[in-house]
Amino acid sequence: MQIVVGPVLTRKGGYAFDRWTPEEGLSRGYTYGRIDDAHYARNVEIRSRNNESSDQTIACSTVDEFVRLTLDLRGRQQRAWATPLPNAQEPRAVMEAVYG
């Protein structure tokens, strides 16, 4: 299973990162009050997924990279299955990446 992990972003109430898989679609991350906590949780997510041999984890450092990869993987999946994804019409929001 392919997993794309997004960068840490500012959210209402703190900092968070998102995750996307072809099977589950976009998963919104928990909002942490401290940026260090969000970065720590993201690193744990990446390491834990890399330890599972069947998963291919792609960690993105920018929002643009996250969007490009998820759209590319969605396109591949749609061409392979020839059916639209349930979350293909998600509302898009402007997010600001936070680097720490």
C-alpha distances in whole Angstrom, upper triangle without the diagonal:
4,6,10,13,16,20,22,24,28,28,30,31,29,26,22,19,16,13,11,7,8,8,10,12,14,15,18,19,22,25,27,30,30,28,28,26,24,23,23,20,18,19,18,15,14,15,14,10,11,13,10,10,6,5,6,8,11,14,17,20,22,21,22,19,17,18,18,14,13,16,15,11,13,16,14,12,16,17,15,15,19,19,19,16,18,18,19,22,22,25,25,26,27,26,28,26,27,27,29
4,7,10,13,17,19,21,25,25,28,29,27,24,20,17,14,10,8,6,7,9,11,11,12,14,17,17,21,23,25,28,28,26,26,25,22,21,21,19,16,17,17,13,12,14,14,10,11,13,11,11,9,6,5,6,8,11,13,17,18,18,18,15,13,15,14,11,10,13,12,9,11,14,12,11,15,16,15,16,19,19,18,16,18,17,17,21,20,23,22,23,25,23,24,22,24,24,26
4,6,10,13,16,18,21,22,25,26,23,20,17,13,10,7,6,5,8,10,10,10,10,11,13,14,17,20,21,25,24,22,22,21,18,17,18,15,13,14,14,10,9,12,12,8,10,13,12,12,11,7,6,5,6,8,11,14,16,15,16,14,11,13,14,10,9,13,13,10,12,15,14,13,17,19,18,18,21,20,19,16,17,16,17,20,18,21,20,21,22,20,21,19,21,21,22
4,6,10,13,15,18,19,22,24,21,18,14,11,8,6,5,6,9,12,11,10,9,10,12,12,16,18,20,23,23,20,20,20,16,15,17,15,11,13,14,11,9,13,13,10,12,15,15,16,14,10,8,6,5,6,7,11,12,11,13,10,7,10,11,8,7,11,11,9,12,14,14,14,17,19,19,20,22,21,19,16,18,15,16,19,17,19,17,18,19,17,18,16,17,18,20
4,7,9,12,15,16,20,20,18,14,11,7,6,5,7,9,12,14,13,12,10,10,11,10,13,15,16,19,19,16,17,16,12,12,13,11,8,10,11,8,7,11,12,10,12,15,15,17,16,12,11,7,6,5,6,9,10,10,12,10,7,11,12,10,10,13,14,13,15,18,18,18,20,23,23,23,25,24,22,19,20,17,18,20,18,19,17,17,17,15,15,13,14,15,16
4,7,8,12,13,17,18,16,12,9,6,5,6,8,11,15,17,15,13,10,10,10,10,13,14,15,18,17,14,16,15,12,11,13,12,9,11,13,11,10,14,15,14,15,18,19,21,20,16,14,11,9,6,5,7,7,7,10,8,6,9,11,10,10,13,15,14,15,18,19,19,21,24,24,25,26,25,23,20,20,17,18,19,16,17,15,14,14,11,12,9,11,12,14
4,6,10,12,16,17,14,10,8,6,7,9,12,15,18,20,19,17,14,13,12,11,13,13,14,16,15,11,13,13,10,9,12,11,8,10,13,12,11,15,17,16,17,20,21,23,23,19,17,13,11,8,6,5,6,7,10,9,8,11,13,13,13,16,17,18,19,22,23,23,25,27,28,29,30,29,26,23,24,20,21,22,19,19,16,15,14,10,10,6,7,8,10
4,7,9,13,13,10,6,5,5,8,11,14,17,21,22,20,18,15,14,11,9,11,10,10,12,11,8,10,10,7,7,10,10,8,10,13,12,13,16,17,17,19,21,23,25,25,21,20,16,14,11,10,8,9,9,13,13,11,14,16,16,16,19,21,21,22,25,26,26,28,30,31,31,32,31,28,25,25,22,23,23,20,19,17,15,14,10,9,6,6,7,9
4,6,10,11,9,5,5,6,9,12,15,19,22,23,21,18,15,14,11,10,11,9,10,12,11,9,12,12,9,10,13,13,11,14,17,16,16,19,21,20,22,25,26,28,28,24,22,19,17,14,12,10,9,9,12,13,12,13,17,17,17,19,21,22,22,25,27,27,28,31,32,32,33,31,28,25,24,21,22,22,18,17,15,12,10,7,6,5,5,8,11
4,7,8,6,5,7,9,11,15,18,22,25,26,23,21,17,16,13,11,12,9,10,10,10,9,12,13,10,12,15,15,14,17,19,18,19,22,23,24,25,28,29,31,31,27,26,22,21,17,16,14,13,12,15,17,15,16,20,21,20,22,25,25,25,28,30,30,31,34,35,35,35,33,30,27,26,23,23,23,19,18,15,12,10,7,6,7,7,10,12
4,6,5,5,7,9,11,15,18,21,24,25,22,20,16,14,11,10,10,7,9,10,11,11,14,14,11,14,17,15,15,18,20,19,20,24,24,24,26,29,29,32,31,28,27,23,22,19,18,17,15,13,17,19,16,17,21,21,20,22,25,25,25,28,30,29,30,33,34,34,34,32,29,26,24,21,22,21,18,16,14,11,10,8,8,10,10,14,15
4,6,8,9,13,14,18,20,24,27,27,24,22,18,16,13,12,11,8,10,10,12,13,16,15,14,17,19,18,18,21,23,22,24,26,27,27,29,32,32,35,34,31,30,27,25,23,21,20,19,17,20,22,20,20,24,25,23,25,28,28,28,30,33,32,33,36,37,36,37,34,31,28,26,22,24,23,19,17,16,13,12,11,11,13,13,17,18
4,7,10,13,15,19,22,25,28,29,25,24,20,18,14,13,11,7,8,7,10,11,14,13,12,16,17,16,17,21,21,21,23,26,26,27,29,31,32,35,34,31,31,27,26,24,22,21,21,19,23,24,22,23,27,27,25,28,31,30,30,33,35,34,35,38,39,38,39,37,33,30,28,25,27,26,22,20,19,16,16,14,14,15,14,17,17
4,7,11,14,17,20,24,27,28,24,23,19,17,13,11,9,6,5,5,7,7,11,10,9,12,14,14,14,17,18,18,20,23,23,24,26,28,29,32,32,29,28,25,24,21,20,18,18,17,21,22,20,21,25,25,24,26,29,29,29,32,34,33,34,37,38,38,38,36,33,30,28,25,27,26,22,21,19,16,15,13,12,12,11,14,14
4,7,11,14,17,21,24,25,22,21,17,15,11,9,8,5,5,6,7,6,9,9,6,9,11,11,11,14,16,15,17,20,20,21,23,25,26,29,29,25,25,21,20,17,16,15,15,14,18,19,16,18,22,22,21,23,26,25,26,29,30,30,31,34,35,35,36,34,31,28,27,23,25,25,21,20,18,15,14,11,10,10,8,11,11
4,7,10,14,17,20,21,18,17,13,11,8,6,6,5,6,9,10,8,11,9,6,8,11,9,9,12,13,12,14,17,18,18,20,22,23,26,25,22,21,18,17,14,14,13,13,12,16,17,14,16,19,19,18,20,23,22,23,26,27,26,28,31,31,31,32,30,28,24,23,20,22,22,18,18,16,14,14,11,11,10,10,12,13
4,7,10,14,17,18,16,14,11,9,7,5,8,8,10,13,13,11,12,11,7,8,11,9,7,11,12,10,11,15,15,15,17,20,20,23,22,19,18,14,13,11,10,11,11,10,14,13,11,13,16,15,14,17,19,19,19,22,24,23,25,28,28,28,29,28,25,22,21,18,19,20,17,17,15,14,14,11,11,9,10,12,13
4,7,10,14,15,12,10,7,6,5,5,8,10,12,16,16,14,16,14,11,12,14,11,9,12,13,11,12,15,15,14,17,19,19,22,20,17,16,13,12,11,10,12,12,10,13,13,9,11,14,13,11,14,17,16,16,19,20,20,21,24,25,25,26,24,21,18,18,14,16,17,14,15,13,13,14,11,13,12,13,15,17
4,7,10,12,9,8,6,5,7,7,11,13,15,19,19,17,18,16,13,14,15,12,10,12,13,9,10,14,13,11,14,17,16,18,17,13,13,10,10,9,10,13,13,12,14,13,9,11,14,12,10,13,15,13,14,17,18,17,19,22,22,22,23,22,19,16,16,13,15,17,14,16,15,15,16,14,16,14,16,17,19
4,7,9,7,5,4,6,9,10,14,16,19,22,23,21,22,20,17,17,19,16,13,15,16,12,12,16,15,13,15,18,17,18,16,12,12,10,10,11,11,14,14,13,14,13,9,10,12,10,7,10,12,10,10,14,14,13,15,18,18,18,20,18,16,13,13,11,12,15,13,15,14,16,17,16,18,17,19,20,22
4,5,5,5,7,8,12,13,17,20,22,25,26,24,25,23,20,20,21,18,15,17,17,13,13,16,15,12,14,17,15,16,13,10,10,10,10,12,14,17,17,16,17,15,12,13,14,11,8,11,12,9,9,13,13,11,13,16,15,15,17,16,15,11,13,11,13,16,15,18,17,19,21,20,22,20,22,23,25
4,6,5,9,11,14,17,20,23,25,29,29,28,28,27,23,24,24,22,19,21,21,17,17,19,18,15,17,19,17,17,14,12,12,12,13,15,16,20,20,18,18,17,14,14,14,11,9,10,11,7,7,10,10,7,10,13,12,11,14,13,12,9,11,10,11,15,14,18,18,20,22,22,24,23,25,26,28
4,6,9,11,15,17,20,23,26,29,30,29,29,27,24,25,25,22,20,22,21,17,18,20,18,15,18,19,17,17,14,12,13,14,15,18,19,22,23,21,22,20,17,17,18,15,12,14,15,11,10,14,13,10,12,15,13,12,15,13,12,9,10,11,13,16,15,19,20,22,24,24,26,25,27,29,30
4,7,7,11,13,16,19,22,26,27,26,27,24,21,22,23,20,18,20,20,16,17,20,18,15,18,20,17,19,16,14,15,14,16,17,18,21,21,19,21,19,16,16,18,15,12,14,16,13,12,15,15,13,14,18,17,15,17,15,13,10,10,9,12,14,13,17,17,19,22,21,24,23,25,27,28
4,6,10,13,16,19,22,25,26,25,26,24,21,22,23,20,18,20,20,16,17,20,19,16,19,21,19,21,18,15,15,14,15,16,16,19,19,16,17,16,13,12,14,13,9,11,13,11,9,13,14,11,13,16,16,15,16,14,12,8,8,6,9,11,10,13,14,16,18,18,21,20,23,25,27
4,6,9,13,15,18,22,23,21,23,21,18,19,20,17,15,18,19,15,16,19,19,16,19,22,20,22,20,16,16,14,14,14,14,17,16,14,15,15,11,11,14,12,9,11,14,12,11,15,16,14,16,19,19,18,20,17,15,11,10,8,10,12,9,12,12,13,15,15,17,17,19,21,23
4,6,10,12,15,19,20,19,20,18,15,17,18,14,13,16,16,13,14,18,17,15,18,20,19,21,20,16,17,15,15,15,15,17,17,15,17,17,13,13,16,15,12,15,17,15,15,18,19,18,19,22,22,21,23,20,18,14,13,11,13,15,12,14,14,14,16,15,17,17,19,21,22
4,7,9,12,15,17,16,18,16,13,15,16,13,12,16,16,13,15,19,18,17,20,22,21,24,22,19,19,17,16,15,15,17,16,14,17,17,13,14,17,16,14,16,19,18,17,21,22,21,22,25,26,25,26,23,21,17,16,13,15,16,12,13,13,12,14,13,15,15,16,19,20
4,6,9,13,14,13,15,12,9,12,13,10,9,13,13,11,13,16,16,15,18,20,20,23,22,19,19,16,16,14,14,16,16,14,18,17,14,16,19,18,16,19,21,20,20,23,24,23,25,28,28,27,29,27,24,20,19,16,19,19,16,16,16,15,16,13,15,14,15,17,17
4,6,10,12,12,13,11,8,12,12,9,10,14,13,12,15,17,17,17,20,22,22,25,25,21,22,19,19,17,17,18,18,17,21,21,17,19,22,21,20,23,25,24,23,27,28,27,28,32,32,31,32,30,27,24,22,19,22,22,19,19,18,17,18,15,16,16,15,17,18
4,7,9,10,12,10,8,11,13,10,11,15,15,14,17,20,19,20,23,25,25,28,28,24,24,21,21,18,18,18,18,17,21,21,18,20,23,23,21,24,27,26,26,29,30,29,31,34,34,34,35,32,29,26,24,21,24,24,20,19,18,16,16,14,14,14,13,16,16
4,6,7,9,6,6,9,10,9,11,14,14,14,17,19,19,20,23,24,25,29,29,25,25,22,22,19,19,18,19,18,22,22,20,22,25,25,24,26,29,28,28,32,33,32,34,37,37,36,38,36,33,29,28,25,27,27,23,23,22,19,19,16,15,14,13,15,14
4,7,9,8,8,11,12,12,14,17,17,18,20,22,22,24,26,28,29,32,32,29,29,25,25,22,21,20,21,20,24,25,23,24,28,28,27,29,32,31,31,35,36,35,37,40,40,40,41,39,36,32,31,28,30,30,26,25,23,20,20,17,16,15,13,15,14
4,5,5,7,9,10,11,13,15,16,17,19,20,21,23,25,26,28,31,32,28,28,24,24,20,20,19,19,20,23,24,22,24,27,27,27,30,32,31,32,35,36,36,37,40,41,41,42,40,37,34,33,29,31,31,28,27,25,22,21,17,16,14,12,13,11
4,5,5,6,9,10,11,12,14,15,17,18,20,21,23,25,26,29,30,26,26,22,21,17,17,15,16,17,20,20,19,22,24,24,24,27,29,28,29,32,34,33,35,38,38,39,40,38,35,32,31,28,30,30,26,25,23,20,19,15,13,11,8,9,7
4,5,5,6,9,10,11,12,14,15,16,18,20,21,23,25,28,29,26,25,21,21,17,17,16,17,19,22,22,20,23,26,25,25,29,30,29,31,34,34,34,37,39,39,40,41,40,37,34,33,30,32,32,29,28,26,24,22,18,16,14,11,10,8
4,5,5,6,9,10,11,12,14,15,16,18,20,21,23,26,27,24,24,20,20,17,18,17,18,19,23,22,21,23,26,25,25,28,30,29,30,33,34,33,35,38,38,38,40,38,36,32,31,28,30,31,27,27,25,23,22,19,17,15,13,13,11
4,5,5,6,9,10,11,12,14,15,17,18,20,22,25,25,22,21,18,17,14,14,14,15,16,19,19,17,20,22,21,21,24,26,25,26,29,30,30,32,35,35,35,36,35,32,29,28,25,27,27,24,24,22,20,19,15,14,12,10,11,10
4,5,5,6,9,10,11,12,14,15,17,19,21,23,24,21,20,16,15,12,13,12,14,15,18,18,16,19,22,20,21,24,25,25,26,29,30,29,32,34,34,35,36,35,33,29,29,26,28,29,25,25,23,21,20,16,15,12,10,9,8
4,5,5,6,9,10,11,12,14,15,17,19,22,23,20,20,16,17,14,15,14,17,18,22,20,19,22,24,23,23,26,27,26,28,31,31,31,33,36,35,36,38,36,34,31,31,28,30,31,28,28,26,24,24,20,19,16,14,13,11
4,5,5,6,9,10,10,12,14,15,17,20,21,18,18,15,15,13,15,15,17,18,21,20,18,21,23,21,21,24,26,24,25,29,29,28,31,33,33,33,35,33,31,28,27,25,27,28,25,26,24,23,22,19,18,16,14,14,13
4,5,5,6,9,10,11,12,14,16,19,19,16,15,12,12,9,11,11,14,15,18,16,14,17,19,18,17,21,22,21,22,26,26,25,28,30,30,30,32,31,29,26,26,23,24,26,23,24,22,21,20,17,16,14,13,12,12
4,5,5,6,8,10,11,12,15,17,19,15,15,11,12,9,12,12,15,17,19,17,16,19,21,19,19,23,24,22,24,27,27,27,30,32,31,32,34,33,31,28,28,26,27,29,26,27,25,24,23,20,19,16,15,13,13
4,5,5,6,8,10,11,13,16,17,15,15,12,13,12,14,15,18,20,22,20,18,22,23,21,21,25,25,23,25,28,28,27,30,32,31,32,34,33,32,28,28,26,28,30,27,28,27,26,26,22,22,19,18,17,16
4,6,5,6,9,10,11,14,15,12,12,9,11,10,13,14,17,18,20,18,16,19,21,18,18,21,22,20,22,25,24,23,26,29,28,28,31,29,28,24,25,22,24,26,24,25,24,23,24,21,21,18,18,17,17
4,6,5,6,9,10,13,14,10,10,7,8,7,10,12,15,17,19,16,14,18,19,16,16,20,20,18,21,24,23,22,26,28,27,27,30,29,28,25,25,23,25,27,25,26,24,24,24,21,21,18,17,17,17
4,5,5,6,9,12,13,11,11,9,11,10,14,15,19,20,22,20,18,21,22,19,20,24,23,21,24,27,26,25,28,30,29,30,33,32,31,28,28,27,28,30,28,30,28,28,28,25,24,21,20,19,18
4,5,5,7,10,12,10,11,10,12,12,16,18,21,22,24,21,19,22,24,20,20,24,24,21,24,27,25,24,28,30,28,29,32,31,30,26,27,25,27,30,28,29,28,28,29,26,26,23,22,22,21
4,5,5,8,9,6,8,6,10,11,14,17,20,20,22,19,17,20,21,17,17,21,21,18,20,23,22,21,24,26,24,25,28,27,26,23,24,23,24,27,25,27,26,27,27,25,25,22,22,22,22
4,5,7,9,7,7,6,9,11,14,17,20,21,23,19,18,21,21,18,18,22,21,19,21,24,22,22,25,27,25,26,29,29,28,26,27,25,27,30,28,30,29,29,29,26,26,23,23,22,22
4,6,9,8,10,10,13,14,18,20,23,25,26,23,21,25,25,22,22,25,25,22,24,27,25,24,28,29,27,28,32,31,31,28,29,28,29,32,31,33,32,32,32,29,30,26,26,25,25
4,6,6,9,10,13,15,19,22,24,25,27,23,21,24,25,21,21,24,23,20,22,25,23,22,26,27,25,25,29,28,28,25,26,26,27,31,29,32,31,31,32,30,30,28,28,27,27
4,6,8,10,14,16,20,23,25,26,27,24,22,25,25,21,21,24,23,20,22,24,22,21,25,26,23,24,28,28,28,26,27,27,28,32,30,33,32,33,34,32,32,29,30,29,29
4,7,10,13,16,19,23,25,25,26,23,21,23,23,19,19,22,20,17,19,21,19,18,21,22,20,21,24,24,25,22,24,24,25,29,28,31,30,31,32,31,31,29,30,29,30
4,6,10,12,16,19,21,22,23,19,17,20,20,16,16,19,18,15,17,19,17,16,20,21,19,20,23,23,23,21,22,21,23,26,25,28,27,28,29,27,28,25,26,26,26
4,7,10,13,16,19,19,20,16,15,17,17,13,13,17,15,12,15,18,16,15,19,20,18,20,23,23,23,20,22,21,22,25,24,27,25,26,27,25,26,23,24,24,25
4,6,10,13,15,16,17,14,12,15,15,12,12,16,15,13,15,18,17,17,20,22,20,22,24,24,23,20,22,20,21,24,23,25,23,24,24,22,22,20,20,20,21
4,6,10,12,13,14,10,9,12,12,9,10,14,13,11,14,17,16,16,20,21,20,22,24,24,23,20,22,20,20,23,21,23,21,22,22,19,20,17,18,17,19
4,7,9,11,12,9,8,12,13,10,12,15,15,14,17,19,19,19,22,24,24,25,27,27,25,22,24,21,21,24,22,23,20,20,20,17,17,14,15,14,15
4,6,7,9,6,6,9,10,9,10,13,14,14,16,18,19,20,22,24,24,26,27,26,24,22,23,20,20,22,20,21,18,18,17,14,14,11,12,12,14
4,7,9,7,8,11,12,12,13,16,17,17,19,21,22,23,25,27,28,29,30,30,27,25,26,23,23,24,22,22,19,18,16,13,12,9,10,9,11
4,5,5,6,9,10,11,12,14,15,17,18,20,21,23,24,26,27,28,29,29,26,24,25,21,21,22,20,19,16,15,13,10,9,7,9,9,13
4,5,5,6,9,10,11,12,14,15,16,18,20,21,22,24,26,27,27,26,23,21,22,18,18,18,16,15,12,11,10,8,8,6,10,11,15
4,5,5,6,9,10,11,12,14,15,16,18,20,21,22,24,26,26,25,22,21,22,19,17,18,17,16,13,13,11,10,11,10,13,14,18
4,6,5,6,9,10,10,12,14,15,16,18,20,21,22,24,25,24,22,20,22,19,18,19,18,18,15,15,14,13,13,11,14,14,18
4,6,5,6,9,10,11,12,14,15,16,18,20,21,22,23,22,20,18,19,16,15,17,15,16,13,13,13,12,13,11,14,15,18
4,6,5,6,8,10,10,12,14,15,16,18,20,21,21,20,17,15,17,14,12,14,12,13,10,12,12,11,13,12,16,17,20
4,6,5,6,9,10,10,12,14,15,16,18,20,20,20,18,16,18,16,14,16,15,16,14,15,15,15,16,15,18,19,22
4,5,5,6,8,10,11,12,14,15,16,18,19,19,17,15,18,15,14,17,16,18,15,17,17,16,18,16,19,19,22
4,5,5,6,8,10,10,12,14,15,16,17,16,14,12,14,12,11,13,13,15,13,15,16,16,18,17,20,21,23
4,5,5,6,9,10,10,12,14,15,15,15,12,11,14,11,9,12,12,14,13,15,16,17,19,18,22,23,26
4,5,5,6,9,10,11,12,14,15,15,14,13,16,14,12,15,16,18,16,19,19,20,21,20,24,24,27
4,5,5,6,9,10,10,12,13,14,13,11,14,13,12,15,16,18,17,20,21,21,23,21,24,25,28
4,5,5,6,9,10,10,11,10,9,8,11,10,8,12,13,16,15,18,20,20,23,22,25,27,29
4,5,5,6,9,10,10,10,9,10,13,13,10,13,15,18,17,20,22,23,25,24,28,29,32
4,5,5,6,9,9,11,11,11,15,15,13,17,18,21,21,23,25,25,27,26,29,30,33
4,5,5,6,8,8,9,9,12,13,12,15,17,20,20,23,25,25,28,27,30,31,33
4,5,5,5,6,6,7,11,12,10,14,16,19,20,23,25,26,29,28,31,33,35
4,6,5,8,9,11,15,16,14,17,19,22,23,26,28,29,31,30,34,35,37
4,6,8,11,12,15,17,15,19,21,24,25,28,30,30,33,32,35,35,38
4,5,8,10,13,15,14,17,20,23,24,27,30,30,33,32,35,36,39
4,7,10,13,15,13,16,19,22,23,27,29,30,33,33,36,37,40
4,7,9,12,11,13,16,20,21,25,27,28,32,32,35,36,39
4,6,8,7,10,12,16,17,21,24,25,28,29,32,34,36
4,5,5,9,10,14,16,19,22,23,26,26,29,31,34
4,6,8,9,13,15,18,21,22,26,26,29,31,34
4,5,5,9,11,14,17,18,22,22,25,28,30
4,6,9,11,14,17,18,22,23,26,28,31
4,6,9,12,16,18,21,23,26,29,31
4,6,9,13,14,18,20,23,26,28
4,7,10,12,16,18,21,25,27
4,7,9,13,15,18,21,25
4,6,10,13,16,19,22
4,7,10,13,16,20
4,6,10,13,16
4,6,10,13
4,7,10
4,6
4
